Amino acid sequence: MLSLFGSGIGRGIAIGPAYVLKNSEIEIPEFKIRPEEVGIEIARFKAAVDATAEQYQSILENLPSDAPKESAAFVEAHMMMLQDPLLVDESIAIIKRDCINAESALSQQSESLIKVFEQMQDAYLRNKKTDVQHITNRLLRSLLAIVSHSLDEFNDEDLSGKVIVSKDLSPADTMFVKDRKVSAFVTDLGSQISHTAIVARSLKLPAVVGLHGSTQYIEDNDLLIVDGMRGIIFINPTSGVLKQYRGILRKIREREVNLGRLVRRTSKTLDGQRIVLTANIETIKELKEVERVNAAGVGLYRTEYLFMNRATAPSEEEQFKAYQRIVTRLGKPIVIRTLDVGGDKQMAFNYAKKKSSESPLGMRAVRLCLNNMGLFKPQLRAILRASAFGKVSIMIPMLSNIDEVSQVLSLIKATKKELRQEGIAFDRRIKVGGMIEVPAAAIAADLFAKHLDFLSIGTNDLIQYTLAIDRVDDAVNYLYDPIHPAVLNLIKHVIKAGDRASIPVSLCGEMAANQNYTKLLLGLGLTHFSMDATYLLDIKAQVLGSNIQQLRRLVHKVLSASTPSEARDNLTALNHYPMRAPESKDKNLVQPKAK
C-alpha cells in the first residue's frame, strides 16, 4: 500500500479502480520556414484557433443540464483568451518576424505569458498561467492533429465508478466528470483555488489535487481510496484500511439518508433557540437546491455573475428582470449584494475611469461602485424595482468607513425619490445592511450598527485581512486559520454590536458551511447562518443537537488558546461535549415518586 498527500477538494470519500489519462507531453517541432511560406503558416495557425474555438463551443453546447454554474463561465473565459491579441496576434507576429513554424511561435509566446503570470504578486492571478497552458495545449493539438484523450470522448461504460488519474485536468474536462459517472479524480498539479478545483467543489465529488507524482505511481485498475476531506489517497490499500474506509462510506450514506429527514424540521436548538439558516446563490438555477433543503431564504445573492464574461455591463432592465425572476420564484426573504468586483474578479468590459490594481486591497466592491455611478445607479434602481415583488434587502460589500455608508444611503434615498416621481413601485421600507469583511469595520461594528438594518460577516476576507495573508497563496496557506483568537474575537465583537443595536447579524463565509465550526459560532452568539445550500442540512443537524447555554460556557477555552494546536484541541473537545436538553422548570408537572 502507498499513500500520497495533496489538497483535498470536494466532499466525501470514494473507492474505485484507477483510470489513468495518458496524455503524453506534446513534442513541439521547431523549424525555419521560407519567407514565401509565412502566409501559409499564419493561415494554418488561424485555422487551429478556429478549430479550437469550435471545440470550446461544442463543449458549451453539450454541457450536462446539471453542470455547475462555474462551468460555462470558465469555458467562455478560455474562448475569450483565444481572441486575446497577446496570445494570438503576438504568435502571428513571431511567425512573421522569425520565419518559424506556428507551433514554435505559439510555444514561445505562451512561455512569455506564463512568465508574466508567475511574476505577479497576487496568487490568484499567478494561477491563471494554468489557463494559458490549457489553451496552448488545445491549440497545439489542433495544429498537430493530435487526438486529445479528454473526458468528453468516453461513454458511461468506460468511466462509470472509476477514479480519473491525470497530470492535470482542465475545467472543460472536469465538468464532464459527473455525467460520465466517475466516482472521483486525482491530479499531479492544481491547487485549492484552481478553476478545476472550483468546478470539482461544485460537482460535490471527492478529489485530491497537487499530488506531484500520482501518474508515476498509479497504473490502470489499481484500487484507489480518495479521501477528499483529508487530502490523501491510498493506492492498493491493505484489507484493514479498505475495511475501515468502507465503514466510513456506510456511515456517510446513512447520514445522508438521515439528513433528508431534517428538511421539514424547524431549525431550533435543544434549549429552544431559533436559528436562521439561509443560502448563498449566484444564479436562479441554484434555487432548486435552496427549495429542496427548505432554506429560510437567501442570505447572499451574489450579483457578479450578471456582469462577468460579457462585452458590456447589463442594463437596468436586464438586471431588474433577473432579480425579479429570482425574488418571485423564491417567495422568501432575499438579501441582494451589490456588485463586488475588482481585485481578482475582473470584468471583460472597461468599467473604470482608469486602470486599477488587481490587488484584493485595491479599487473593488463599494469603493469601485461609488466611483462608477454608471455601474452602481442602474443596479440600485433594478434592486429597488425588484423589491416590489418580495421581501428584498440590499447589502453593501467591503465597507471600511462610515462615510461609505452615508454615501450609499444618500444614493438609495435619491434613487427612491426618482422612482416615486416616475410612478415605479418599490418597497419603501427596504432594509439596507453591510458586509463586515475588513478588520477596521469589525472593530467599529457598533458605529456601523447604528446606521444599518443588519450586518453580515464575510469571514473569507476577514480572516485573510486580519492575518495579513493571501488566502489563495499556497506558500502561506498554512497561516489561514479561521479559529485564530483574533478572528474569533472580531466575530464575537460584531455579533455583540448587533445585539446592542438590536439588529440581526449573519455570517456568510465558508465558516458558515463548515459543521466543525457550527457549535463554536453558536456559542459566540450567532443566530443567522448563510451558506451554499448543499451544506444546509449538515448545519441544521448540528443546530438541532446543540444547547446554546452550554456552548456559551464552553467557547472561552477556544478563544483563550495560545497556539493553533491548542485551539484545535479545544474545538474538538467542544464539538464532542455531550449536549442535553434543559430540564423542565414547570412546577405543575407531576414528578415520579422515588421508590
C-alpha positions as CSV (number, residue, x, y, z in Angstrom):
1,M,0.0,0.0,0.0
2,L,1.2,3.5,-0.9
3,S,-0.3,6.8,0.3
4,L,0.1,10.2,-1.3
5,F,-0.9,13.6,0.1
6,G,-2.2,16.6,-1.7
7,S,-5.0,19.2,-1.3
8,G,-8.5,17.8,-0.6
9,I,-11.2,19.1,-2.8
10,G,-14.9,18.5,-2.8
11,R,-16.7,16.3,-0.3
12,G,-16.6,12.8,0.9
13,I,-14.7,9.6,0.1
14,A,-14.6,7.4,-3.0
15,I,-13.3,3.9,-3.6
16,G,-12.7,2.6,-7.1
17,P,-10.4,1.4,-9.8
18,A,-8.0,3.9,-11.4
19,Y,-8.3,5.1,-15.0
20,V,-5.1,6.9,-15.9
21,L,-5.4,9.5,-18.7
22,K,-2.3,9.0,-20.8
23,N,-2.0,12.5,-22.3
24,S,1.7,12.4,-23.0
25,E,3.8,15.5,-23.3
26,I,3.5,17.2,-26.7
27,E,6.7,17.2,-28.7
28,I,6.8,20.7,-30.3
29,P,8.5,20.7,-33.7
30,E,10.8,23.7,-34.3
31,F,12.0,24.7,-37.8
32,K,12.5,27.6,-40.0
33,I,10.2,28.4,-42.9
34,R,10.9,30.4,-46.1
35,P,9.5,34.0,-46.3
36,E,7.1,32.9,-49.0
37,E,5.6,30.2,-46.6
38,V,4.8,32.7,-43.9
39,G,1.3,33.4,-45.2
40,I,0.5,29.6,-45.4
41,E,1.8,29.2,-41.8
42,I,-0.3,32.0,-40.5
43,A,-3.3,30.6,-42.2
44,R,-2.6,27.2,-40.6
45,F,-2.3,28.9,-37.2
46,K,-5.6,30.8,-37.7
47,A,-7.3,27.6,-38.7
48,A,-6.1,25.9,-35.5
49,V,-7.5,28.9,-33.5
50,D,-10.9,28.5,-35.3
51,A,-10.9,24.7,-34.7
52,T,-10.1,25.2,-31.0
53,A,-12.9,27.7,-30.7
54,E,-15.3,25.2,-32.3
55,Q,-14.2,22.6,-29.7
56,Y,-15.0,25.0,-26.8
57,Q,-18.3,25.9,-28.5
58,S,-19.2,22.2,-28.7
59,I,-18.3,21.8,-25.1
60,L,-20.6,24.7,-24.1
61,E,-23.5,23.3,-26.2
62,N,-23.1,19.8,-24.7
63,L,-22.7,20.7,-21.1
64,P,-24.7,18.4,-18.8
65,S,-28.0,20.0,-17.7
66,D,-26.9,20.0,-14.1
67,A,-23.4,21.3,-14.7
68,P,-22.3,23.8,-12.1
69,K,-22.7,27.5,-12.9
70,E,-18.9,27.9,-13.0
71,S,-18.5,25.5,-15.9
72,A,-19.9,27.7,-18.7
73,A,-18.0,30.8,-17.3
74,F,-14.7,29.0,-17.4
75,V,-15.2,27.8,-20.9
76,E,-16.3,31.2,-22.0
77,A,-13.2,32.7,-20.4
78,H,-11.0,30.3,-22.4
79,M,-12.8,31.3,-25.6
80,M,-12.1,34.9,-24.8
81,M,-8.4,34.2,-24.3
82,L,-8.4,32.6,-27.8
83,Q,-9.2,36.1,-29.1
84,D,-6.6,37.8,-26.9
85,P,-4.0,39.7,-29.0
86,L,-1.3,38.8,-26.5
87,L,-1.7,35.2,-27.4
88,V,-2.9,35.2,-31.0
89,D,-1.6,38.3,-32.6
90,E,1.8,38.1,-30.9
91,S,2.2,34.5,-32.0
92,I,1.5,35.6,-35.6
93,A,4.0,38.4,-35.2
94,I,6.7,35.9,-34.2
95,I,5.9,33.7,-37.2
96,K,6.4,36.8,-39.5
97,R,9.4,38.2,-37.7
98,D,11.4,35.0,-37.1
99,C,10.1,32.9,-40.1
100,I,9.4,29.9,-37.8
101,N,6.6,27.3,-37.7
102,A,3.3,28.1,-35.9
103,E,3.9,25.5,-33.1
104,S,7.2,27.0,-32.2
105,A,5.9,30.6,-32.3
106,L,2.9,29.7,-30.1
107,S,5.1,27.9,-27.6
108,Q,7.4,30.9,-27.3
109,Q,4.6,33.3,-26.8
110,S,2.8,31.0,-24.3
111,E,6.0,30.7,-22.3
112,S,6.4,34.5,-22.2
113,L,2.8,34.9,-21.0
114,I,3.3,32.2,-18.3
115,K,6.4,34.0,-17.0
116,V,4.4,37.2,-16.7
117,F,1.7,35.5,-14.6
118,E,4.4,33.7,-12.5
119,Q,5.9,37.1,-11.5
120,M,2.6,38.6,-10.4
121,Q,2.3,39.1,-6.6
122,D,-1.4,38.1,-6.5
123,A,-1.6,34.3,-6.1
124,Y,-5.0,34.1,-7.9
125,L,-3.5,35.8,-11.0
126,R,-0.4,33.7,-10.8
127,N,-2.7,30.7,-11.0
128,K,-4.0,31.9,-14.4
129,K,-0.9,30.6,-16.0
130,T,-2.7,27.2,-15.9
131,D,-5.4,28.7,-18.2
132,V,-2.7,29.7,-20.7
133,Q,-1.3,26.2,-20.5
134,H,-4.6,24.5,-21.1
135,I,-5.5,26.8,-24.1
136,T,-2.0,26.4,-25.6
137,N,-2.2,22.6,-25.3
138,R,-5.5,22.6,-27.2
139,L,-4.1,24.8,-29.9
140,L,-1.0,22.7,-30.3
141,R,-3.1,19.5,-30.6
142,S,-5.2,21.3,-33.2
143,L,-2.0,22.3,-35.1
144,L,-0.5,18.8,-34.9
145,A,-3.8,16.9,-35.4
146,I,-3.2,15.0,-32.1
147,V,-6.3,13.3,-30.7
148,S,-6.8,14.5,-27.2
149,H,-7.8,11.9,-24.6
150,S,-10.3,14.1,-22.9
151,L,-13.1,13.0,-20.7
152,D,-15.7,14.2,-23.1
153,E,-14.6,11.4,-25.6
154,F,-15.6,8.5,-23.4
155,N,-19.1,7.0,-22.8
156,D,-20.6,5.9,-19.5
157,E,-19.3,2.3,-19.8
158,D,-15.7,3.5,-20.0
159,L,-15.6,5.5,-16.8
160,S,-18.5,4.6,-14.6
161,G,-17.3,4.2,-11.0
162,K,-13.7,4.8,-11.8
163,V,-11.2,7.3,-10.4
164,I,-9.6,9.5,-13.0
165,V,-5.9,10.0,-12.6
166,S,-4.2,12.7,-14.6
167,K,-1.3,15.1,-14.6
168,D,-3.9,17.9,-14.8
169,L,-7.5,18.4,-15.8
170,S,-8.9,21.4,-17.5
171,P,-12.2,22.8,-16.3
172,A,-13.6,21.7,-19.7
173,D,-12.6,18.1,-18.8
174,T,-13.7,18.3,-15.2
175,M,-17.3,19.4,-15.9
176,F,-18.0,16.2,-17.8
177,V,-16.9,14.0,-14.8
178,K,-20.4,13.8,-13.2
179,D,-22.1,13.0,-16.5
180,R,-19.6,10.1,-17.0
181,K,-20.4,8.7,-13.6
182,V,-16.8,9.0,-12.4
183,S,-16.5,8.4,-8.7
184,A,-13.6,10.8,-8.0
185,F,-10.4,12.2,-9.6
186,V,-6.8,12.9,-8.6
187,T,-4.2,15.1,-10.3
188,D,-0.5,15.8,-10.1
189,L,-1.0,19.5,-10.5
190,G,-3.5,22.0,-9.2
191,S,-4.4,23.9,-6.0
192,Q,-7.5,24.6,-4.0
193,I,-8.2,27.8,-5.9
194,S,-7.6,26.5,-9.4
195,H,-10.6,26.6,-11.8
196,T,-10.6,22.8,-11.9
197,A,-10.9,22.7,-8.1
198,I,-13.8,25.2,-8.1
199,V,-15.7,23.0,-10.6
200,A,-14.9,19.9,-8.5
201,R,-16.4,21.5,-5.4
202,S,-19.5,22.5,-7.3
203,L,-19.9,18.9,-8.5
204,K,-19.5,17.7,-4.9
205,L,-17.1,14.9,-5.9
206,P,-14.2,13.7,-3.9
207,A,-10.9,14.9,-5.4
208,V,-7.3,15.4,-4.4
209,V,-5.1,17.7,-6.4
210,G,-1.4,18.7,-6.2
211,L,-0.2,15.1,-5.6
212,H,3.0,15.6,-7.5
213,G,3.6,12.0,-8.7
214,S,0.2,10.2,-8.9
215,T,0.6,9.4,-12.6
216,Q,4.0,7.9,-11.9
217,Y,2.9,5.6,-9.2
218,I,-0.6,4.6,-10.3
219,E,-1.5,2.1,-13.0
220,D,-4.8,1.4,-14.7
221,N,-7.2,-0.6,-12.5
222,D,-5.1,0.0,-9.3
223,L,-7.6,0.1,-6.4
224,L,-7.7,3.7,-5.0
225,I,-9.2,5.3,-1.9
226,V,-9.7,9.0,-2.4
227,D,-10.3,10.9,0.8
228,G,-11.3,14.4,-0.4
229,M,-11.8,15.6,3.2
230,R,-8.2,14.9,4.4
231,G,-6.5,15.3,1.0
232,I,-5.0,11.8,0.9
233,I,-5.2,8.8,-1.5
234,F,-4.3,5.2,-0.8
235,I,-3.0,3.0,-3.7
236,N,-3.9,-0.7,-3.4
237,P,-4.8,-0.3,0.3
238,T,-4.5,-3.1,2.8
239,S,-7.6,-5.1,3.7
240,G,-7.7,-3.3,7.0
241,V,-7.6,0.2,5.6
242,L,-10.2,-0.8,2.9
243,K,-12.5,-2.2,5.6
244,Q,-12.1,1.0,7.6
245,Y,-13.0,3.3,4.7
246,R,-15.9,1.1,3.6
247,G,-17.3,1.5,7.1
248,I,-16.8,5.3,6.9
249,L,-18.6,5.3,3.5
250,R,-21.6,3.4,5.0
251,K,-21.8,5.9,7.8
252,I,-21.7,8.8,5.3
253,R,-24.6,7.2,3.3
254,E,-26.6,6.6,6.4
255,R,-26.0,10.2,7.5
256,E,-27.2,11.4,4.1
257,V,-30.5,9.5,4.5
258,N,-30.9,10.8,8.0
259,L,-30.2,14.4,6.8
260,G,-33.1,14.1,4.3
261,R,-35.5,13.7,7.2
262,L,-34.5,17.1,8.6
263,V,-35.9,19.1,5.7
264,R,-39.2,19.9,7.4
265,R,-37.8,20.2,10.9
266,T,-37.7,23.6,12.5
267,S,-34.1,24.8,12.9
268,K,-34.1,25.1,16.7
269,T,-31.5,24.2,19.4
270,L,-32.2,21.8,22.3
271,D,-32.8,24.8,24.5
272,G,-35.3,26.3,22.1
273,Q,-33.3,29.0,20.3
274,R,-34.5,29.5,16.7
275,I,-31.5,29.6,14.3
276,V,-32.0,31.1,10.8
277,L,-30.4,29.1,8.0
278,T,-30.3,30.7,4.6
279,A,-28.5,30.0,1.3
280,N,-25.9,31.8,-0.8
281,I,-26.7,31.8,-4.6
282,E,-25.4,33.3,-7.9
283,T,-28.0,32.2,-10.4
284,I,-31.7,31.2,-10.5
285,K,-30.6,27.6,-11.2
286,E,-29.5,27.2,-7.6
287,L,-33.0,27.9,-6.3
288,K,-33.8,24.2,-6.9
289,E,-31.4,23.1,-4.2
290,V,-32.5,26.0,-2.0
291,E,-36.1,24.7,-2.2
292,R,-35.0,21.1,-1.7
293,V,-33.4,21.8,1.6
294,N,-36.1,24.2,2.7
295,A,-33.8,27.1,3.4
296,A,-35.3,30.1,5.3
297,G,-34.4,32.3,2.3
298,V,-31.4,33.6,0.5
299,G,-28.9,35.4,2.8
300,L,-26.5,36.3,0.0
301,Y,-27.3,36.7,-3.7
302,R,-24.0,37.5,-5.5
303,T,-24.8,39.6,-8.5
304,E,-21.4,39.5,-10.1
305,Y,-22.4,36.6,-12.4
306,L,-24.6,39.0,-14.4
307,F,-21.6,41.2,-15.1
308,M,-18.9,38.6,-15.9
309,N,-17.7,37.3,-19.3
310,R,-19.6,39.8,-21.4
311,A,-18.6,42.8,-23.6
312,T,-20.9,45.4,-21.9
313,A,-22.5,45.9,-18.5
314,P,-26.1,44.6,-18.1
315,S,-28.7,47.3,-18.4
316,E,-31.0,48.3,-15.6
317,E,-33.9,46.4,-17.3
318,E,-31.8,43.2,-17.7
319,Q,-30.8,43.3,-14.1
320,F,-34.4,44.0,-13.0
321,K,-35.8,41.0,-14.9
322,A,-33.1,38.7,-13.4
323,Y,-33.7,39.9,-9.9
324,Q,-37.5,39.8,-10.3
325,R,-37.4,36.2,-11.5
326,I,-35.4,35.1,-8.5
327,V,-37.4,37.1,-6.0
328,T,-40.8,35.9,-7.4
329,R,-39.8,32.2,-7.5
330,L,-38.1,32.2,-4.1
331,G,-41.1,33.6,-2.2
332,K,-38.9,34.1,0.9
333,P,-36.6,36.8,2.2
334,I,-33.6,37.5,0.0
335,V,-30.5,39.7,0.5
336,I,-29.1,41.1,-2.7
337,R,-25.5,42.1,-2.5
338,T,-24.4,45.0,-4.7
339,L,-21.6,44.5,-7.2
340,D,-18.4,43.1,-5.7
341,V,-15.9,43.2,-8.5
342,G,-12.3,44.4,-8.7
343,G,-9.3,42.7,-7.3
344,D,-9.1,39.2,-8.6
345,K,-12.7,39.4,-10.0
346,Q,-12.2,41.4,-13.2
347,M,-14.9,42.1,-15.8
348,A,-14.2,41.8,-19.5
349,F,-15.5,45.3,-20.4
350,N,-13.9,48.6,-19.5
351,Y,-15.8,49.9,-16.5
352,A,-13.3,52.1,-14.6
353,K,-12.2,55.6,-15.4
354,K,-8.6,54.5,-15.1
355,K,-6.9,51.1,-14.8
356,S,-6.9,50.0,-11.2
357,S,-4.7,47.5,-9.3
358,E,-5.9,43.9,-9.2
359,S,-4.9,43.7,-5.6
360,P,-7.6,42.5,-3.2
361,L,-6.9,45.7,-1.2
362,G,-7.4,48.0,-4.2
363,M,-10.4,49.6,-6.0
364,R,-13.1,47.0,-5.6
365,A,-16.7,46.4,-4.2
366,V,-18.3,49.5,-2.7
367,R,-15.2,51.6,-3.4
368,L,-15.4,50.8,-7.1
369,C,-19.2,51.3,-7.2
370,L,-19.1,54.8,-5.6
371,N,-16.5,55.8,-8.2
372,N,-18.5,54.4,-11.1
373,M,-22.1,55.6,-10.9
374,G,-22.7,54.3,-14.4
375,L,-22.5,50.8,-12.9
376,F,-23.9,51.4,-9.4
377,K,-27.0,53.5,-10.1
378,P,-28.7,51.2,-12.6
379,Q,-28.1,48.3,-10.2
380,L,-29.7,50.1,-7.2
381,R,-32.7,51.0,-9.4
382,A,-33.1,47.4,-10.5
383,I,-32.9,46.0,-7.0
384,L,-35.4,48.6,-5.7
385,R,-37.8,47.8,-8.5
386,A,-37.5,44.1,-7.7
387,S,-38.3,44.8,-4.1
388,A,-42.0,45.4,-5.1
389,F,-42.2,41.6,-5.8
390,G,-40.9,40.2,-2.5
391,K,-39.0,40.7,0.7
392,V,-35.8,42.1,-0.6
393,S,-32.8,43.6,1.3
394,I,-29.8,45.4,0.0
395,M,-26.3,44.5,1.2
396,I,-23.2,46.6,0.6
397,P,-19.8,44.7,0.4
398,M,-16.4,45.6,1.9
399,L,-17.3,48.6,4.0
400,S,-14.4,50.1,5.7
401,N,-15.6,53.5,7.0
402,I,-18.9,55.2,7.8
403,D,-18.6,57.7,5.0
404,E,-19.2,54.9,2.6
405,V,-22.4,54.0,4.4
406,S,-23.6,57.6,4.3
407,Q,-22.9,57.9,0.6
408,V,-24.7,54.7,-0.2
409,L,-27.7,55.5,2.0
410,S,-27.9,59.0,0.4
411,L,-27.8,57.5,-3.1
412,I,-30.5,54.9,-2.2
413,K,-32.7,57.8,-0.8
414,A,-32.2,59.8,-4.0
415,T,-33.0,56.7,-6.2
416,K,-36.2,56.1,-4.2
417,K,-37.2,59.7,-4.9
418,E,-36.6,59.2,-8.6
419,L,-38.7,56.0,-8.7
420,R,-41.6,57.7,-6.8
421,Q,-41.6,60.6,-9.3
422,E,-41.6,58.0,-12.2
423,G,-44.5,56.2,-10.6
424,I,-42.5,52.9,-10.3
425,A,-43.3,50.6,-7.4
426,F,-40.8,49.5,-4.8
427,D,-40.6,48.6,-1.1
428,R,-40.3,51.9,0.7
429,R,-39.1,50.2,3.9
430,I,-36.4,48.1,2.2
431,K,-33.7,47.2,4.6
432,V,-30.0,48.1,3.9
433,G,-27.1,46.2,5.5
434,G,-23.4,45.9,5.2
435,M,-20.8,43.2,5.0
436,I,-18.1,43.2,7.7
437,E,-15.0,41.9,5.9
438,V,-12.4,44.5,6.9
439,P,-10.9,44.4,10.4
440,A,-11.5,48.2,10.8
441,A,-15.2,47.6,10.1
442,A,-15.3,44.8,12.6
443,I,-13.7,46.9,15.3
444,A,-16.1,49.8,14.6
445,A,-19.1,47.5,14.3
446,D,-21.1,49.4,16.9
447,L,-20.9,52.5,14.6
448,F,-22.0,50.6,11.5
449,A,-24.8,49.0,13.5
450,K,-26.3,52.4,14.3
451,H,-26.7,53.3,10.6
452,L,-27.6,49.9,9.1
453,D,-30.5,47.5,9.4
454,F,-28.3,44.4,9.6
455,L,-24.7,43.2,9.4
456,S,-23.2,40.2,7.6
457,I,-19.8,38.8,8.5
458,G,-17.8,37.8,5.4
459,T,-15.2,35.5,7.1
460,N,-13.3,34.6,3.9
461,D,-11.9,38.1,3.5
462,L,-12.0,39.0,7.2
463,I,-9.6,36.1,8.0
464,Q,-7.1,37.0,5.3
465,Y,-7.1,40.7,6.1
466,T,-6.8,40.1,9.9
467,L,-3.9,37.6,9.5
468,A,-2.2,39.6,6.6
469,I,-2.1,36.6,4.3
470,D,-3.4,35.9,0.8
471,R,-5.8,33.0,1.2
472,V,-5.1,31.8,-2.4
473,D,-1.3,31.7,-2.0
474,D,-0.2,28.1,-1.3
475,A,3.0,29.4,0.3
476,V,1.2,31.0,3.2
477,N,-1.9,28.8,3.2
478,Y,-0.9,27.2,6.4
479,L,-1.4,30.5,8.2
480,Y,-5.1,30.8,7.1
481,D,-6.7,29.9,10.4
482,P,-10.5,30.5,11.0
483,I,-10.1,29.8,14.7
484,H,-7.3,32.2,15.3
485,P,-8.2,34.1,18.6
486,A,-8.0,37.4,16.8
487,V,-10.5,36.3,14.2
488,L,-12.9,34.7,16.7
489,N,-12.8,37.8,18.9
490,L,-13.6,40.0,16.0
491,I,-16.6,37.8,15.1
492,K,-17.8,37.9,18.7
493,H,-17.4,41.7,18.8
494,V,-19.5,42.1,15.6
495,I,-22.2,39.8,17.0
496,K,-22.3,41.7,20.3
497,A,-22.5,45.0,18.4
498,G,-25.6,43.7,16.6
499,D,-27.1,42.6,19.9
500,R,-26.6,46.1,21.4
501,A,-28.2,47.7,18.4
502,S,-31.0,45.1,18.2
503,I,-30.2,44.3,14.6
504,P,-29.5,40.8,13.1
505,V,-26.0,39.6,12.4
506,S,-25.4,36.8,9.9
507,L,-22.2,35.0,8.8
508,C,-21.9,34.1,5.1
509,G,-18.3,33.0,4.7
510,E,-17.1,29.4,4.3
511,M,-17.1,29.0,8.1
512,A,-20.9,29.0,8.0
513,A,-20.9,25.9,5.8
514,N,-18.3,24.0,7.9
515,Q,-20.0,21.9,10.6
516,N,-16.8,21.8,12.6
517,Y,-17.4,25.5,13.4
518,T,-21.2,25.5,13.9
519,K,-21.2,24.9,17.7
520,L,-18.4,27.4,18.1
521,L,-20.3,30.1,16.3
522,L,-23.5,29.3,18.2
523,G,-21.5,29.7,21.4
524,L,-20.3,33.1,20.2
525,G,-23.9,34.1,19.9
526,L,-24.5,33.7,16.1
527,T,-28.1,33.0,15.2
528,H,-28.1,33.6,11.4
529,F,-26.0,31.4,9.0
530,S,-25.9,31.7,5.2
531,M,-24.1,29.1,3.1
532,D,-24.1,27.0,-0.1
533,A,-27.4,25.2,0.1
534,T,-25.8,21.8,-0.3
535,Y,-24.4,22.1,3.2
536,L,-27.5,23.4,4.9
537,L,-28.8,20.1,6.3
538,D,-25.4,19.3,7.7
539,I,-25.5,22.5,9.6
540,K,-29.1,22.0,10.7
541,A,-28.2,18.6,12.2
542,Q,-25.5,20.4,14.3
543,V,-28.0,23.1,15.4
544,L,-30.6,20.5,16.4
545,G,-28.1,18.8,18.6
546,S,-26.8,21.9,20.3
547,N,-27.5,23.7,23.6
548,I,-26.7,27.4,23.4
549,Q,-26.4,27.9,27.1
550,Q,-23.9,25.1,27.4
551,L,-21.9,26.3,24.4
552,R,-21.6,29.9,25.7
553,R,-19.9,28.5,28.8
554,L,-17.5,26.4,26.7
555,V,-16.3,28.7,23.9
556,H,-13.9,30.6,26.2
557,K,-11.4,27.7,26.0
558,V,-11.1,28.1,22.2
559,L,-11.0,31.9,22.5
560,S,-8.2,31.8,25.0
561,A,-6.0,29.2,23.3
562,S,-2.4,30.4,22.9
563,T,-1.4,28.2,20.0
564,P,-3.2,26.9,16.9
565,S,-2.9,23.3,18.0
566,E,-4.4,24.1,21.4
567,A,-7.2,25.9,19.7
568,R,-7.9,22.9,17.5
569,D,-7.8,20.5,20.5
570,N,-10.2,22.8,22.4
571,L,-12.5,23.0,19.4
572,T,-12.5,19.2,19.1
573,A,-13.4,18.9,22.8
574,L,-16.2,21.5,22.3
575,N,-17.7,19.5,19.4
576,H,-17.7,16.3,21.3
577,Y,-19.1,17.7,24.6
578,P,-22.4,16.0,25.3
579,M,-25.3,18.4,24.7
580,R,-28.5,17.9,26.6
581,A,-32.0,19.5,26.6
582,P,-32.7,21.7,29.6
583,E,-34.8,20.2,32.3
584,S,-38.4,21.4,32.5
585,K,-39.0,24.1,35.2
586,D,-42.8,23.6,35.1
587,K,-43.7,23.0,38.7
588,N,-47.2,21.7,37.7
589,L,-45.7,18.7,36.1
590,V,-46.1,15.5,38.2
591,Q,-42.8,14.2,39.2
592,P,-42.3,10.4,39.6
593,K,-42.1,9.2,43.2
594,A,-38.9,7.7,44.4
595,K,-39.2,4.0,45.0
